[in-house]
């Protein structure tokens, strides 16, 4: 087990054990993109409601 850990540390360096908040750069980017996507969906919903409100008001 220790040899496997040593080998993983040598091969991957700081990215070897990505648990407890130490994510790989790919996982960090995926998390960031998911957050951005969620915000974009929220913005779209707000704009849809605003458009419906103002369309109703002009009639």
N, C-alpha and C positions, 0 to 999 in steps of 0.2 A: 504494500500500500504506500509506504513512504517513497519507494523508488518511483512509483507512478506519479506521485505528487511532485517529486523533484523534477521528473521529466516534463511534466506539464508546466512547471514554473520556468524551466529553461526554455521551452518552446514558446510560451505565451507571455512571459514577463509579467507585467502588472495586470494583464487581462486574464491571468490564469484561473482565478477563483472569483467569478463575478457575482457572488451572492451578497446580501446585506447592503444594498445600495451601490455596489460597485458594478455597474452594468458595462457591457461592451459598447463601443461607439455605435454599432448598428442598433442595439436595443435602445440606447439613448435617443437616437434619431427617430426610431419608430415611435417611441413614447411621445416625443415632441410633435411629430406629425399627427398622431392621433389627437393630441390636445388641440392643435390647430384646426383639424377637421371638425372636431366637436364645436369649436368656437364659430367656424364658418357656417355650420348647420344652424346654430343658434341665431347668428346674424341674418341668415336667409329667412328663418321663421319670423323674426321681428319685422323684416322688410315686407314680407307677405302680408302680415297683419296691418302694417301701416298703409300699404297700398290699398287694401280692402277698405280701410277706414276712410281714407281720402277719396276713394272712388264713390263710396256711399254718400259722402258729404257733398259732392259736386252735383248730385242728381237733383 
